[in-house]
Every structure is written in structure tokens, then in C-alpha cells.
Amino acid sequence: MKDHFLYGGFGLAMGLILSFIGFTSYEEIHKMFTFSDLRLLLAFMGAVGLLVLGFAVLTRSRNMPKKKFNKGTIPGSVLFGAGWAITGSCPSIALVQLGEGQLAAVFVVFGIFLGVWMYRNIASGSLKLDTGVCGEE
């Protein structure tokens, strides 16, 4: 139960930070993708840089196994990016938008579930792409 409160606290903090810096605004996301305002892009790059540094520090004494490249990584990344550009939100942002009461986020969350379901069904069929979940072996 302690872990649930810890994860909930981190999720709440992340949601508040994303909301305060403007990552839940479609207009701000559009400005980021069109490079007309670099504020969010720089914030995003800073967060990724901090994560890289954090993972490097946490894993420096561990022997981490190499991950194999999955054929579904590239098309999945393209779909994710296209969905983000069209809707102005990624899965975590959509949940924060729901918390803010933005009705459009309901459709984005529905689209996320529908897209994952479709990808897993199409990819496992004729495309023979990886349909596993992170951490599954």
C-alpha cells in the first residue's frame, strides 16, 4: 500500500508540473512542434537529459543486458509521434488533461486504447511485428 501512495504522489507531482508549464495546452504543443516557441521543447529536452543522467548514475554499477531491436519499434514510434502531433497530447498528458476537465481528452484516451488494441491485433497477424509490453520477455 505504501508503494501505491508513493506512485500516486509522483503521478500527482508530474501532473501538476506538466499542467503548470503548459504541456496540457494544444496551442503550446503546436508551437513546440512548429518551432515557433522553443520553451516547451527546451523543457522537454531538459527532462530527457535529466533522465539520461539519472539512469546513468543508477545503473553504473549494474551489468545491464543489451535489449534486442524489435521490428515494431519504428512504426510504433511513428504512430506515437503522429498521434501526439494530431491530438496535442501523449498518454500522460491526456490523463492530466482529464484531471483538468478538458473534455477532448476523453476522445484522446479512447483513441489511445483503440490504437493499442488495433496495433496489437494487426501487428501480431500479417505484419509479424513485436506486440509485447515493456519488460515482457
N, CA, C and O atoms as CSV, one atom per row, in Angstrom:
chain,resi,resn,atom,element,x,y,z
A,1,MET,N,N,0.826,-1.191,0.000
A,1,MET,CA,C,0.000,0.000,0.000
A,1,MET,C,C,0.878,1.265,0.000
A,1,MET,O,O,0.528,2.288,-0.588
A,2,LYS,N,N,2.027,1.156,0.679
A,2,LYS,CA,C,2.947,2.292,0.739
A,2,LYS,C,C,3.416,2.681,-0.660
A,2,LYS,O,O,3.531,3.864,-0.978
A,3,ASP,N,N,3.688,1.666,-1.502
A,3,ASP,CA,C,4.126,1.941,-2.873
A,3,ASP,C,C,3.056,2.681,-3.665
A,3,ASP,O,O,3.372,3.568,-4.457
A,4,HIS,N,N,1.787,2.319,-3.455
A,4,HIS,CA,C,0.698,2.985,-4.180
A,4,HIS,C,C,0.647,4.472,-3.850
A,4,HIS,O,O,0.434,5.297,-4.738
A,5,PHE,N,N,0.839,4.813,-2.598
A,5,PHE,CA,C,0.852,6.229,-2.211
A,5,PHE,C,C,2.071,6.944,-2.798
A,5,PHE,O,O,1.981,8.097,-3.221
A,6,LEU,N,N,3.202,6.253,-2.818
A,6,LEU,CA,C,4.416,6.831,-3.397
A,6,LEU,C,C,4.223,7.096,-4.891
A,6,LEU,O,O,4.528,8.186,-5.376
A,7,TYR,N,N,3.718,6.098,-5.616
A,7,TYR,CA,C,3.477,6.264,-7.050
A,7,TYR,C,C,2.415,7.335,-7.299
A,7,TYR,O,O,2.543,8.139,-8.222
A,8,GLY,N,N,1.379,7.343,-6.482
A,8,GLY,CA,C,0.338,8.365,-6.604
A,8,GLY,C,C,0.887,9.759,-6.373
A,8,GLY,O,O,0.504,10.705,-7.061
A,9,GLY,N,N,1.791,9.888,-5.400
A,9,GLY,CA,C,2.408,11.185,-5.133
A,9,GLY,C,C,3.263,11.658,-6.295
A,9,GLY,O,O,3.224,12.830,-6.671
A,10,PHE,N,N,4.050,10.725,-6.872
A,10,PHE,CA,C,4.861,11.077,-8.047
A,10,PHE,C,C,3.968,11.436,-9.230
A,10,PHE,O,O,4.259,12.381,-9.964
A,11,GLY,N,N,2.887,10.691,-9.418
A,11,GLY,CA,C,1.964,10.977,-10.515
A,11,GLY,C,C,1.290,12.332,-10.352
A,11,GLY,O,O,1.136,13.076,-11.320
A,12,LEU,N,N,0.896,12.647,-9.139
A,12,LEU,CA,C,0.279,13.951,-8.866
A,12,LEU,C,C,1.276,15.081,-9.102
A,12,LEU,O,O,0.934,16.100,-9.702
A,13,ALA,N,N,2.501,14.901,-8.632
A,13,ALA,CA,C,3.531,15.921,-8.846
A,13,ALA,C,C,3.812,16.100,-10.338
A,13,ALA,O,O,3.948,17.227,-10.813
A,14,MET,N,N,3.900,14.996,-11.074
A,14,MET,CA,C,4.146,15.093,-12.507
A,14,MET,C,C,2.994,15.814,-13.196
A,14,MET,O,O,3.224,16.682,-14.038
A,15,GLY,N,N,1.775,15.469,-12.852
A,15,GLY,CA,C,0.609,16.116,-13.446
A,15,GLY,C,C,0.568,17.605,-13.164
A,15,GLY,O,O,0.269,18.397,-14.058
A,16,LEU,N,N,0.863,17.993,-11.941
A,16,LEU,CA,C,0.877,19.416,-11.597
A,16,LEU,C,C,1.961,20.167,-12.366
A,16,LEU,O,O,1.727,21.268,-12.865
A,17,ILE,N,N,3.144,19.569,-12.457
A,17,ILE,CA,C,4.244,20.219,-13.177
A,17,ILE,C,C,3.897,20.356,-14.655
A,17,ILE,O,O,4.096,21.422,-15.239
A,18,LEU,N,N,3.376,19.285,-15.270
A,18,LEU,CA,C,3.010,19.348,-16.680
A,18,LEU,C,C,1.931,20.394,-16.931
A,18,LEU,O,O,1.951,21.090,-17.946
A,19,SER,N,N,1.003,20.498,-16.011
A,19,SER,CA,C,-0.062,21.492,-16.153
A,19,SER,C,C,0.479,22.908,-15.994
A,19,SER,O,O,0.126,23.799,-16.767
A,20,PHE,N,N,1.325,23.118,-15.004
A,20,PHE,CA,C,1.859,24.467,-14.734
A,20,PHE,C,C,2.752,24.988,-15.860
A,20,PHE,O,O,2.746,26.187,-16.140
A,21,ILE,N,N,3.529,24.097,-16.520
A,21,ILE,CA,C,4.423,24.586,-17.570
A,21,ILE,C,C,3.729,24.708,-18.920
A,21,ILE,O,O,4.320,25.224,-19.869
A,22,GLY,N,N,2.482,24.242,-19.027
A,22,GLY,CA,C,1.719,24.428,-20.251
A,22,GLY,C,C,1.695,23.242,-21.190
A,22,GLY,O,O,1.258,23.375,-22.333
A,23,PHE,N,N,2.154,22.080,-20.739
A,23,PHE,CA,C,2.178,20.910,-21.605
A,23,PHE,C,C,0.793,20.341,-21.882
A,23,PHE,O,O,0.669,19.421,-22.691
A,24,THR,N,N,-0.233,20.845,-21.253
A,24,THR,CA,C,-1.590,20.354,-21.487
A,24,THR,C,C,-2.361,21.244,-22.453
A,24,THR,O,O,-3.541,21.001,-22.709
A,25,SER,N,N,-1.720,22.251,-22.980
A,25,SER,CA,C,-2.366,23.174,-23.914
A,25,SER,C,C,-2.032,22.783,-25.354
A,25,SER,O,O,-0.861,22.693,-25.723
A,26,TYR,N,N,-3.073,22.551,-26.166
A,26,TYR,CA,C,-2.851,22.188,-27.556
A,26,TYR,C,C,-2.064,23.277,-28.283
A,26,TYR,O,O,-1.188,22.980,-29.094
A,27,GLU,N,N,-2.373,24.512,-27.995
A,27,GLU,CA,C,-1.682,25.627,-28.644
A,27,GLU,C,C,-0.188,25.616,-28.326
A,27,GLU,O,O,0.637,25.853,-29.208
A,28,GLU,N,N,0.157,25.343,-27.080
A,28,GLU,CA,C,1.568,25.296,-26.684
A,28,GLU,C,C,2.291,24.126,-27.348
A,28,GLU,O,O,3.431,24.272,-27.788
A,29,ILE,N,N,1.641,22.975,-27.425
A,29,ILE,CA,C,2.239,21.804,-28.076
A,29,ILE,C,C,2.431,22.094,-29.567
A,29,ILE,O,O,3.460,21.737,-30.141
A,30,HIS,N,N,1.446,22.740,-30.193
A,30,HIS,CA,C,1.566,23.106,-31.607
A,30,HIS,C,C,2.752,24.041,-31.826
A,30,HIS,O,O,3.501,23.884,-32.790
A,31,LYS,N,N,2.922,25.014,-30.932
A,31,LYS,CA,C,4.069,25.921,-31.039
A,31,LYS,C,C,5.385,25.160,-30.914
A,31,LYS,O,O,6.362,25.487,-31.588
A,32,MET,N,N,5.410,24.136,-30.042
A,32,MET,CA,C,6.627,23.345,-29.867
A,32,MET,C,C,6.949,22.578,-31.147
A,32,MET,O,O,8.096,22.580,-31.594
A,33,PHE,N,N,5.947,21.920,-31.744
A,33,PHE,CA,C,6.177,21.118,-32.939
A,33,PHE,C,C,6.483,21.958,-34.173
A,33,PHE,O,O,7.126,21.468,-35.101
A,34,THR,N,N,6.039,23.206,-34.202
A,34,THR,CA,C,6.331,24.079,-35.341
A,34,THR,C,C,7.544,24.967,-35.074
A,34,THR,O,O,7.891,25.810,-35.901
A,35,PHE,N,N,8.181,24.783,-33.938
A,35,PHE,CA,C,9.376,25.530,-33.533
A,35,PHE,C,C,9.136,27.042,-33.467
A,35,PHE,O,O,10.077,27.825,-33.599
A,36,SER,N,N,7.880,27.453,-33.264
A,36,SER,CA,C,7.614,28.888,-33.127
A,36,SER,C,C,7.816,29.370,-31.695
A,36,SER,O,O,7.927,30.572,-31.454
A,37,ASP,N,N,7.863,28.443,-30.746
A,37,ASP,CA,C,8.171,28.761,-29.349
A,37,ASP,C,C,8.962,27.580,-28.794
A,37,ASP,O,O,8.442,26.468,-28.700
A,38,LEU,N,N,10.199,27.819,-28.433
A,38,LEU,CA,C,11.086,26.740,-28.011
A,38,LEU,C,C,11.018,26.431,-26.517
A,38,LEU,O,O,11.718,25.534,-26.046
A,39,ARG,N,N,10.193,27.151,-25.766
A,39,ARG,CA,C,10.131,26.977,-24.310
A,39,ARG,C,C,9.807,25.535,-23.912
A,39,ARG,O,O,10.522,24.949,-23.099
A,40,LEU,N,N,8.738,24.955,-24.471
A,40,LEU,CA,C,8.372,23.585,-24.112
A,40,LEU,C,C,9.379,22.572,-24.648
A,40,LEU,O,O,9.674,21.575,-23.990
A,41,LEU,N,N,9.900,22.829,-25.833
A,41,LEU,CA,C,10.900,21.923,-26.395
A,41,LEU,C,C,12.140,21.872,-25.510
A,41,LEU,O,O,12.684,20.796,-25.261
A,42,LEU,N,N,12.579,23.013,-25.042
A,42,LEU,CA,C,13.739,23.053,-24.146
A,42,LEU,C,C,13.434,22.383,-22.810
A,42,LEU,O,O,14.293,21.702,-22.250
A,43,ALA,N,N,12.215,22.571,-22.291
A,43,ALA,CA,C,11.824,21.898,-21.047
A,43,ALA,C,C,11.815,20.387,-21.248
A,43,ALA,O,O,12.276,19.639,-20.385
A,44,PHE,N,N,11.290,19.937,-22.389
A,44,PHE,CA,C,11.245,18.518,-22.708
A,44,PHE,C,C,12.656,17.953,-22.835
A,44,PHE,O,O,12.952,16.888,-22.294
A,45,MET,N,N,13.517,18.658,-23.542
A,45,MET,CA,C,14.904,18.216,-23.708
A,45,MET,C,C,15.632,18.188,-22.362
A,45,MET,O,O,16.431,17.287,-22.110
A,46,GLY,N,N,15.364,19.154,-21.512
A,46,GLY,CA,C,15.970,19.162,-20.182
A,46,GLY,C,C,15.530,17.970,-19.355
A,46,GLY,O,O,16.337,17.363,-18.651
A,47,ALA,N,N,14.237,17.630,-19.441
A,47,ALA,CA,C,13.727,16.479,-18.693
A,47,ALA,C,C,14.358,15.184,-19.193
A,47,ALA,O,O,14.734,14.325,-18.395
A,48,VAL,N,N,14.474,15.042,-20.504
A,48,VAL,CA,C,15.108,13.842,-21.071
A,48,VAL,C,C,16.575,13.773,-20.640
A,48,VAL,O,O,17.070,12.701,-20.292
A,49,GLY,N,N,17.268,14.910,-20.663
A,49,GLY,CA,C,18.659,14.943,-20.227
A,49,GLY,C,C,18.818,14.530,-18.769
A,49,GLY,O,O,19.735,13.784,-18.425
A,50,LEU,N,N,17.925,15.016,-17.918
A,50,LEU,CA,C,17.966,14.614,-16.504
A,50,LEU,C,C,17.703,13.122,-16.342
A,50,LEU,O,O,18.337,12.469,-15.513
A,51,LEU,N,N,16.779,12.577,-17.122
A,51,LEU,CA,C,16.502,11.142,-17.049
A,51,LEU,C,C,17.710,10.319,-17.499
A,51,LEU,O,O,18.043,9.311,-16.876
A,52,VAL,N,N,18.358,10.744,-18.568
A,52,VAL,CA,C,19.553,10.035,-19.042
A,52,VAL,C,C,20.620,10.043,-17.951
A,52,VAL,O,O,21.231,9.014,-17.664
A,53,LEU,N,N,20.838,11.193,-17.354
A,53,LEU,CA,C,21.821,11.311,-16.275
A,53,LEU,C,C,21.428,10.429,-15.086
A,53,LEU,O,O,22.270,9.731,-14.522
A,54,GLY,N,N,20.153,10.463,-14.710
A,54,GLY,CA,C,19.675,9.648,-13.590
A,54,GLY,C,C,19.845,8.165,-13.837
A,54,GLY,O,O,20.303,7.440,-12.954
A,55,PHE,N,N,19.479,7.696,-15.039
A,55,PHE,CA,C,19.659,6.283,-15.364
A,55,PHE,C,C,21.133,5.904,-15.393
A,55,PHE,O,O,21.497,4.806,-14.973
A,56,ALA,N,N,21.977,6.793,-15.881
A,56,ALA,CA,C,23.414,6.509,-15.919
A,56,ALA,C,C,23.959,6.346,-14.504
A,56,ALA,O,O,24.759,5.445,-14.253
A,57,VAL,N,N,23.542,7.193,-13.588
A,57,VAL,CA,C,24.004,7.111,-12.203
A,57,VAL,C,C,23.466,5.853,-11.531
A,57,VAL,O,O,24.206,5.157,-10.836
A,58,LEU,N,N,22.185,5.560,-11.733
A,58,LEU,CA,C,21.572,4.410,-11.069
A,58,LEU,C,C,22.060,3.068,-11.605
A,58,LEU,O,O,22.061,2.077,-10.875
A,59,THR,N,N,22.471,3.022,-12.864
A,59,THR,CA,C,22.862,1.744,-13.460
A,59,THR,C,C,24.364,1.599,-13.653
A,59,THR,O,O,24.804,0.623,-14.262
A,60,ARG,N,N,25.152,2.519,-13.166
A,60,ARG,CA,C,26.596,2.458,-13.431
A,60,ARG,C,C,27.261,1.237,-12.810
A,60,ARG,O,O,28.232,0.724,-13.368
A,61,SER,N,N,26.769,0.758,-11.675
A,61,SER,CA,C,27.396,-0.395,-11.034
A,61,SER,C,C,26.694,-1.706,-11.390
A,61,SER,O,O,27.094,-2.766,-10.910
A,62,ARG,N,N,25.663,-1.649,-12.217
A,62,ARG,CA,C,24.938,-2.854,-12.612
A,62,ARG,C,C,25.300,-3.232,-14.035
A,62,ARG,O,O,25.538,-2.374,-14.884
A,63,ASN,N,N,25.337,-4.511,-14.273
A,63,ASN,CA,C,25.574,-5.005,-15.624
A,63,ASN,C,C,24.214,-5.173,-16.291
A,63,ASN,O,O,23.527,-6.171,-16.071
A,64,MET,N,N,23.829,-4.202,-17.102
A,64,MET,CA,C,22.524,-4.219,-17.749
A,64,MET,C,C,22.608,-5.010,-19.051
A,64,MET,O,O,23.500,-4.773,-19.866
A,65,PRO,N,N,21.675,-5.955,-19.250
A,65,PRO,CA,C,21.702,-6.730,-20.500
A,65,PRO,C,C,21.291,-5.857,-21.686
A,65,PRO,O,O,20.484,-4.938,-21.550
A,66,LYS,N,N,21.864,-6.164,-22.846
A,66,LYS,CA,C,21.504,-5.447,-24.065
A,66,LYS,C,C,20.107,-5.877,-24.501
A,66,LYS,O,O,19.776,-7.062,-24.456
A,67,LYS,N,N,19.290,-4.913,-24.921
A,67,LYS,CA,C,17.956,-5.214,-25.421
A,67,LYS,C,C,18.030,-5.451,-26.915
A,67,LYS,O,O,18.764,-4.763,-27.625
A,68,LYS,N,N,17.268,-6.425,-27.394
A,68,LYS,CA,C,17.247,-6.664,-28.831
A,68,LYS,C,C,16.337,-5.648,-29.498
A,68,LYS,O,O,15.383,-5.158,-28.893
A,69,PHE,N,N,16.639,-5.337,-30.750
A,69,PHE,CA,C,15.835,-4.404,-31.517
A,69,PHE,C,C,14.596,-5.121,-32.030
A,69,PHE,O,O,14.699,-6.195,-32.623
A,70,ASN,N,N,13.435,-4.538,-31.805
A,70,ASN,CA,C,12.181,-5.107,-32.272
A,70,ASN,C,C,11.728,-4.387,-33.531
A,70,ASN,O,O,11.839,-3.165,-33.630
A,71,LYS,N,N,11.215,-5.151,-34.500
A,71,LYS,CA,C,10.765,-4.576,-35.756
A,71,LYS,C,C,9.620,-3.586,-35.557
A,71,LYS,O,O,9.411,-2.726,-36.412
A,72,GLY,N,N,8.886,-3.677,-34.474
A,72,GLY,CA,C,7.754,-2.792,-34.240
A,72,GLY,C,C,8.133,-1.446,-33.649
A,72,GLY,O,O,7.270,-0.582,-33.493
A,73,THR,N,N,9.410,-1.244,-33.315
A,73,THR,CA,C,9.827,-0.001,-32.668
A,73,THR,C,C,9.640,1.207,-33.584
A,73,THR,O,O,9.095,2.222,-33.149
A,74,ILE,N,N,10.069,1.125,-34.815
A,74,ILE,CA,C,9.997,2.268,-35.731
A,74,ILE,C,C,8.543,2.610,-36.072
A,74,ILE,O,O,8.150,3.765,-35.907
A,75,PRO,N,N,7.719,1.647,-36.546
A,75,PRO,CA,C,6.336,2.030,-36.842
A,75,PRO,C,C,5.573,2.479,-35.590
A,75,PRO,O,O,4.727,3.370,-35.665
A,76,GLY,N,N,5.867,1.871,-34.457
A,76,GLY,CA,C,5.219,2.295,-33.220
A,76,GLY,C,C,5.589,3.716,-32.839
A,76,GLY,O,O,4.744,4.483,-32.378
A,77,SER,N,N,6.849,4.064,-33.030
A,77,SER,CA,C,7.309,5.424,-32.730
A,77,SER,C,C,6.670,6.444,-33.662
A,77,SER,O,O,6.294,7.537,-33.237
A,78,VAL,N,N,6.548,6.082,-34.933
A,78,VAL,CA,C,5.914,6.986,-35.903
A,78,VAL,C,C,4.439,7.192,-35.547
A,78,VAL,O,O,3.939,8.316,-35.582
A,79,LEU,N,N,3.752,6.110,-35.207
A,79,LEU,CA,C,2.342,6.225,-34.804
A,79,LEU,C,C,2.188,7.078,-33.552
A,79,LEU,O,O,1.294,7.920,-33.472
A,80,PHE,N,N,3.063,6.857,-32.576
A,80,PHE,CA,C,3.011,7.633,-31.339
A,80,PHE,C,C,3.218,9.113,-31.627
A,80,PHE,O,O,2.461,9.952,-31.141
A,81,GLY,N,N,4.242,9.439,-32.418
A,81,GLY,CA,C,4.526,10.831,-32.740
A,81,GLY,C,C,3.413,11.484,-33.534
A,81,GLY,O,O,3.067,12.640,-33.293
A,82,ALA,N,N,2.848,10.744,-34.487
A,82,ALA,CA,C,1.742,11.291,-35.280
A,82,ALA,C,C,0.527,11.559,-34.398
A,82,ALA,O,O,-0.126,12.595,-34.525
A,83,GLY,N,N,0.234,10.631,-33.518
A,83,GLY,CA,C,-0.893,10.829,-32.597
A,83,GLY,C,C,-0.671,12.017,-31.683
A,83,GLY,O,O,-1.602,12.772,-31.401
A,84,TRP,N,N,0.554,12.185,-31.219
A,84,TRP,CA,C,0.881,13.303,-30.346
A,84,TRP,C,C,0.724,14.622,-31.093
A,84,TRP,O,O,0.179,15.585,-30.552
A,85,ALA,N,N,1.204,14.667,-32.338
A,85,ALA,CA,C,1.118,15.899,-33.124
A,85,ALA,C,C,-0.332,16.240,-33.465
A,85,ALA,O,O,-0.712,17.411,-33.452
A,86,ILE,N,N,-1.141,15.229,-33.771
A,86,ILE,CA,C,-2.537,15.475,-34.161
A,86,ILE,C,C,-3.380,15.900,-32.964
A,86,ILE,O,O,-4.152,16.854,-33.052
A,87,THR,N,N,-3.234,15.197,-31.854
A,87,THR,CA,C,-4.098,15.470,-30.693
A,87,THR,C,C,-3.514,16.491,-29.733
A,87,THR,O,O,-4.246,17.078,-28.936
A,88,GLY,N,N,-2.211,16.713,-29.796
A,88,GLY,CA,C,-1.574,17.636,-28.862
A,88,GLY,C,C,-1.343,17.034,-27.494
A,88,GLY,O,O,-1.102,17.755,-26.526
A,89,SER,N,N,-1.417,15.701,-27.407
A,89,SER,CA,C,-1.157,15.078,-26.108
A,89,SER,C,C,-0.671,13.653,-26.279
A,89,SER,O,O,-1.075,12.936,-27.194
A,90,CYS,N,N,0.205,13.267,-25.372
A,90,CYS,CA,C,0.643,11.884,-25.282
A,90,CYS,C,C,-0.178,11.235,-24.158
A,90,CYS,O,O,-0.978,11.927,-23.528
A,91,PRO,N,N,-0.015,9.949,-23.887
A,91,PRO,CA,C,-0.865,9.322,-22.867
A,91,PRO,C,C,-0.839,10.006,-21.501
A,91,PRO,O,O,-1.892,10.176,-20.886
A,92,SER,N,N,0.323,10.396,-21.018
A,92,SER,CA,C,0.352,11.032,-19.692
A,92,SER,C,C,-0.313,12.401,-19.727
A,92,SER,O,O,-1.002,12.777,-18.778
A,93,ILE,N,N,-0.116,13.149,-20.808
A,93,ILE,CA,C,-0.733,14.470,-20.931
A,93,ILE,C,C,-2.248,14.333,-21.006
A,93,ILE,O,O,-2.968,15.142,-20.421
A,94,ALA,N,N,-2.746,13.312,-21.724
A,94,ALA,CA,C,-4.193,13.103,-21.832
A,94,ALA,C,C,-4.808,12.882,-20.449
A,94,ALA,O,O,-5.901,13.372,-20.166
A,95,LEU,N,N,-4.107,12.149,-19.595
A,95,LEU,CA,C,-4.633,11.917,-18.242
A,95,LEU,C,C,-4.626,13.207,-17.420
A,95,LEU,O,O,-5.544,13.451,-16.638
A,96,VAL,N,N,-3.598,14.026,-17.598
A,96,VAL,CA,C,-3.553,15.316,-16.895
A,96,VAL,C,C,-4.672,16.214,-17.421
A,96,VAL,O,O,-5.312,16.924,-16.645
A,97,GLN,N,N,-4.911,16.188,-18.734
A,97,GLN,CA,C,-6.000,16.980,-19.303
A,97,GLN,C,C,-7.352,16.521,-18.749
A,97,GLN,O,O,-8.229,17.347,-18.497
A,98,LEU,N,N,-7.521,15.218,-18.560
A,98,LEU,CA,C,-8.751,14.724,-17.929
A,98,LEU,C,C,-8.894,15.301,-16.532
A,98,LEU,O,O,-9.983,15.714,-16.135
A,99,GLY,N,N,-7.794,15.330,-15.784
A,99,GLY,CA,C,-7.818,15.907,-14.443
A,99,GLY,C,C,-8.151,17.387,-14.447
A,99,GLY,O,O,-8.736,17.900,-13.494
A,100,GLU,N,N,-7.779,18.073,-15.521
A,100,GLU,CA,C,-8.105,19.496,-15.659
A,100,GLU,C,C,-9.546,19.702,-16.129
A,100,GLU,O,O,-10.042,20.829,-16.116
A,101,GLY,N,N,-10.217,18.632,-16.542
A,101,GLY,CA,C,-11.592,18.751,-17.007
A,101,GLY,C,C,-11.723,19.052,-18.487
A,101,GLY,O,O,-12.785,19.492,-18.929
A,102,GLN,N,N,-10.675,18.830,-19.264
A,102,GLN,CA,C,-10.746,19.061,-20.708
A,102,GLN,C,C,-11.456,17.873,-21.362
A,102,GLN,O,O,-10.940,16.755,-21.363
A,103,LEU,N,N,-12.637,18.126,-21.914
A,103,LEU,CA,C,-13.468,17.073,-22.486
A,103,LEU,C,C,-12.808,16.361,-23.663
A,103,LEU,O,O,-13.012,15.161,-23.842
A,104,ALA,N,N,-12.030,17.066,-24.459
A,104,ALA,CA,C,-11.379,16.443,-25.629
A,104,ALA,C,C,-10.458,15.297,-25.218
A,104,ALA,O,O,-10.208,14.393,-26.015
A,105,ALA,N,N,-9.958,15.322,-24.001
A,105,ALA,CA,C,-9.054,14.269,-23.539
A,105,ALA,C,C,-9.752,12.912,-23.464
A,105,ALA,O,O,-9.099,11.875,-23.576
A,106,VAL,N,N,-11.067,12.909,-23.278
A,106,VAL,CA,C,-11.810,11.640,-23.270
A,106,VAL,C,C,-11.633,10.940,-24.612
A,106,VAL,O,O,-11.426,9.728,-24.658
A,107,PHE,N,N,-11.712,11.695,-25.702
A,107,PHE,CA,C,-11.564,11.125,-27.033
A,107,PHE,C,C,-10.121,10.673,-27.279
A,107,PHE,O,O,-9.884,9.661,-27.938
A,108,VAL,N,N,-9.168,11.428,-26.746
A,108,VAL,CA,C,-7.762,11.044,-26.894
A,108,VAL,C,C,-7.494,9.738,-26.153
A,108,VAL,O,O,-6.842,8.849,-26.700
A,109,VAL,N,N,-7.978,9.602,-24.931
A,109,VAL,CA,C,-7.784,8.368,-24.162
A,109,VAL,C,C,-8.453,7.194,-24.877
A,109,VAL,O,O,-7.883,6.106,-24.950
A,110,PHE,N,N,-9.658,7.410,-25.404
A,110,PHE,CA,C,-10.334,6.372,-26.177
A,110,PHE,C,C,-9.484,5.988,-27.393
A,110,PHE,O,O,-9.331,4.804,-27.693
A,111,GLY,N,N,-8.937,6.980,-28.089
A,111,GLY,CA,C,-8.085,6.729,-29.243
A,111,GLY,C,C,-6.816,5.973,-28.876
A,111,GLY,O,O,-6.344,5.138,-29.647
A,112,ILE,N,N,-6.267,6.260,-27.712
A,112,ILE,CA,C,-5.068,5.541,-27.248
A,112,ILE,C,C,-5.386,4.053,-27.074
A,112,ILE,O,O,-4.653,3.194,-27.563
A,113,PHE,N,N,-6.482,3.760,-26.376
A,113,PHE,CA,C,-6.857,2.361,-26.161
A,113,PHE,C,C,-7.195,1.670,-27.480
A,113,PHE,O,O,-6.799,0.526,-27.700
A,114,LEU,N,N,-7.926,2.360,-28.360
A,114,LEU,CA,C,-8.275,1.795,-29.659
A,114,LEU,C,C,-7.026,1.556,-30.505
A,114,LEU,O,O,-6.903,0.511,-31.143
A,115,GLY,N,N,-6.107,2.507,-30.517
A,115,GLY,CA,C,-4.881,2.365,-31.288
A,115,GLY,C,C,-4.016,1.225,-30.793
A,115,GLY,O,O,-3.469,0.473,-31.601
A,116,VAL,N,N,-3.880,1.079,-29.488
A,116,VAL,CA,C,-3.090,-0.030,-28.933
A,116,VAL,C,C,-3.742,-1.358,-29.283
A,116,VAL,O,O,-3.062,-2.305,-29.678
A,117,TRP,N,N,-5.051,-1.427,-29.140
A,117,TRP,CA,C,-5.771,-2.660,-29.475
A,117,TRP,C,C,-5.593,-3.013,-30.946
A,117,TRP,O,O,-5.306,-4.162,-31.283
A,118,MET,N,N,-5.766,-2.013,-31.831
A,118,MET,CA,C,-5.620,-2.251,-33.269
A,118,MET,C,C,-4.189,-2.663,-33.615
A,118,MET,O,O,-3.977,-3.615,-34.368
A,119,TYR,N,N,-3.215,-1.950,-33.068
A,119,TYR,CA,C,-1.821,-2.271,-33.372
A,119,TYR,C,C,-1.490,-3.693,-32.942
A,119,TYR,O,O,-0.875,-4.449,-33.695
A,120,ARG,N,N,-1.895,-4.053,-31.739
A,120,ARG,CA,C,-1.569,-5.403,-31.251
A,120,ARG,C,C,-2.225,-6.471,-32.099
A,120,ARG,O,O,-1.634,-7.527,-32.323
A,121,ASN,N,N,-3.439,-6.218,-32.580
A,121,ASN,CA,C,-4.116,-7.206,-33.412
A,121,ASN,C,C,-3.553,-7.258,-34.827
A,121,ASN,O,O,-3.393,-8.345,-35.381
A,122,ILE,N,N,-3.255,-6.123,-35.416
A,122,ILE,CA,C,-2.705,-6.087,-36.773
A,122,ILE,C,C,-1.250,-6.566,-36.769
A,122,ILE,O,O,-0.843,-7.348,-37.628
A,123,ALA,N,N,-0.481,-6.092,-35.804
A,123,ALA,CA,C,0.943,-6.423,-35.765
A,123,ALA,C,C,1.179,-7.900,-35.514
A,123,ALA,O,O,2.108,-8.478,-36.078
A,124,SER,N,N,0.368,-8.519,-34.688
A,124,SER,CA,C,0.584,-9.940,-34.407
A,124,SER,C,C,0.105,-10.808,-35.556
A,124,SER,O,O,0.488,-11.974,-35.647
A,125,GLY,N,N,-0.724,-10.262,-36.434
A,125,GLY,CA,C,-1.237,-11.019,-37.581
A,125,GLY,C,C,-0.302,-10.964,-38.756
A,125,GLY,O,O,0.750,-11.603,-38.757
A,126,SER,N,N,-0.681,-10.203,-39.755
A,126,SER,CA,C,0.034,-10.205,-41.032
A,126,SER,C,C,1.395,-9.515,-40.987
A,126,SER,O,O,2.285,-9.871,-41.759
A,127,LEU,N,N,1.573,-8.543,-40.106
A,127,LEU,CA,C,2.834,-7.788,-40.092
A,127,LEU,C,C,3.956,-8.503,-39.345
A,127,LEU,O,O,5.131,-8.223,-39.584
A,128,LYS,N,N,3.613,-9.417,-38.452
A,128,LYS,CA,C,4.604,-10.171,-37.666
A,128,LYS,C,C,5.552,-9.250,-36.897
A,128,LYS,O,O,6.756,-9.500,-36.833
A,129,LEU,N,N,4.999,-8.180,-36.311
A,129,LEU,CA,C,5.790,-7.261,-35.509
A,129,LEU,C,C,5.655,-7.603,-34.043
A,129,LEU,O,O,4.741,-8.329,-33.652
A,130,ASP,N,N,6.546,-7.093,-33.240
A,130,ASP,CA,C,6.517,-7.318,-31.802
A,130,ASP,C,C,5.270,-6.671,-31.212
A,130,ASP,O,O,4.973,-5.511,-31.497
A,131,THR,N,N,4.546,-7.417,-30.393
A,131,THR,CA,C,3.369,-6.870,-29.710
A,131,THR,C,C,3.532,-6.942,-28.211
A,131,THR,O,O,2.557,-6.784,-27.476
A,132,GLY,N,N,4.735,-7.175,-27.746
A,132,GLY,CA,C,4.991,-7.319,-26.325
A,132,GLY,C,C,4.895,-5.997,-25.579
A,132,GLY,O,O,4.876,-4.922,-26.178
A,133,VAL,N,N,4.836,-6.103,-24.295
A,133,VAL,CA,C,4.794,-4.954,-23.422
A,133,VAL,C,C,6.179,-4.750,-22.851
A,133,VAL,O,O,6.923,-5.715,-22.680
A,134,CYS,N,N,6.541,-3.516,-22.554
A,134,CYS,CA,C,7.853,-3.236,-21.967
A,134,CYS,C,C,8.101,-4.166,-20.785
A,134,CYS,O,O,7.259,-4.283,-19.895
A,135,GLY,N,N,9.231,-4.813,-20.778
A,135,GLY,CA,C,9.574,-5.696,-19.677
A,135,GLY,C,C,9.201,-7.137,-19.907
A,135,GLY,O,O,9.682,-8.019,-19.196
A,136,GLU,N,N,8.338,-7.403,-20.906
A,136,GLU,CA,C,7.987,-8.789,-21.205
A,136,GLU,C,C,9.129,-9.448,-21.953
A,136,GLU,O,O,9.786,-8.807,-22.774
A,137,GLU,N,N,9.362,-10.666,-21.690
A,137,GLU,CA,C,10.398,-11.413,-22.417
A,137,GLU,C,C,9.762,-12.572,-23.124
A,137,GLU,O,O,10.451,-13.337,-23.799
